[in-house]
C-alpha cells in the first residue's frame, strides 16, 4: 500500500433514491446527504443484484452474486426459532453468509486491517446469522422491528399496535404483531437521541474516536436500519411534511397491492410524511457522523461509500410495502455515492448500470488493496476516471420468486414460472405504469434471454414460499 487509506461503508436501509435532494427531490429535507453527494461521485443507475435485506448484504460484503438464489434452502422445520421467524426463514435468498464465502470484513482483517461493524439491523444477528463474521469488533443496537429483545405478551403488543391501525387493517395481520413488538421494545424513549438512527451514528462516531490515529488502516461498516418501517420519528420531523393531520398515524404499512382498501388518501399522505420525517432524521444524524469524520481529519485519508439497499413502495400502482412483484423504481433505484480523499468526480453524476456487488472491488481498488479472485463485481471507478463509459449493458435482480431485468430500452418483471410477465417501455413509460408485454412479444423474448443468461439457465422454482407476501390480486 503506497499510503494508508481507510474505508467507511454506510448502508441506509429502505432509503428511496427519489427522496434525496441530490437525486432531484425538492420537498424532503436531506441537506447532509446532499452535501456528501457534492463531494462524491454519484451514480444514478445503481440497483440491487438481489433483495431484500440479507441477500443485498451478502452480495455487497462478498462481491459475489446471490441472484438467482439457486443455492438457497429454507431452514429446517426443527429450527427452534422458526415459529417466530418463519416469514424470513422462508424467503428465497434469505440466510447467512455461506462458510465458503469470504466477506469484506474477514478479507481485510486478514490483511492486517482493524474492522468494525455498528448496526441496528437485527436480521444480521438473530439465531443462525453470521453477518458480523470477520470483524475485529462489532456493536449491535437492539430493538428494531420484531427483535426478540425482551419477553413480551401478545395481548399487550396488540394493544400497543391497534391505535396505529386503520379500519381497513385487520388486527390479526402479522404486521400487528410486528408493530406491537417494536413498540414494546421501545417504551423507554425520552429524547431524539434514544431513536435508532441517532444511536447508530453516535456509536459509529465514537468508534472513530478509538481508531482514527492508529497506524493500521480501518474498515468501518455503519449499517443503519432506518428509514425502514415502522416510521415513528419525533413529531417535529413529521410536522415538516403534514402538520395539521389528526387521523390515525399508520407507522407500519401493510404489504399490499390494494392500498386503497386500507388507507384513505389523507392516511396515505400522512404515511408518506412519516416516512419523509424518518428520512430527514436519518439525514441529520448522518450529518452528525460526517462532522466527526471531518473533525478527526479522516476526510483526508478515507474512502467513504453511502448506499441504500432498496426503496419502499408508498402507493405507487396501489402498492405499499416491499412487494416482490412490484419491482418498480420506487423499490429498485438505489442511492450510491462514493467520496475519495481527492474528491475525484465530486458533484458529478455518472450513469452506467451498476450493482451493489460492484462496491467491494471498487472500494478495494480505491485503497490499493488487491481484489480477490472470487469477486464477480466490477470496479465502477473506471467510469469516474474516464477509462470506460459503461460497465454492463443490462442489470438483473431477484426478490423472492420474482425476477427483473432492464436495459436502456425495456424492463421486464416475471415470476419464476413465467406465468406473470410484465414488460415496460422505459423511453415511453419510466415509471412502469403500462404493461406492453402482449404488444411487444419480440422485446419480451429479448429481455428473457438476458435474464436467463445472467441466471445461468432456467430460473429456480421454489416449493416453499413466504405466505405473508403472496399476491392478493
Buried (B, 14 or more C-beta within 10 A) or exposed (E): EEEBBBBBBBBBBBBBBEBBBBBEBEEBBBEBBBBBBBBBBBBBBBBBBBBBBBBBBBBBBBBBBBBBBBEBEBBEEEBEBBEBBBBBBBBBBBBBBEEEBBBBBBBBBEBEBBBBBBBBBBBBBBEEBBBBBBBBBBBBBBBBBBBBBEEBEEEEBBEBBBEBBBEBBEEEBBBBBBBBBBBBBBEEEEEBEEBBBBBBBBBBBEBBEEBBEEEEBBBBBBBBBBBBBBBBBBEEBBEBBBEEBEEBBBBBBBBBBBBEEBBBEEBBBBBBBBBBBBBBBBBBBBBBBBEBBEEBEBBEBBBBBBBBBBBBBBBBBBBBBBBBBBBBBBBBBBBBBBBBBEEBBBEEBBEBBBBBBBBBBBBBBBBEBEBBEEBBBBBBBBBBEEEBEBBBEBBBBBBBBBBBBBBEBBBBBBBBEEEEBBBBBBEEBEEBEEBBBEEBEEBBEBBBEBBBEBBEEEBBEBEEBBEBBEEEE
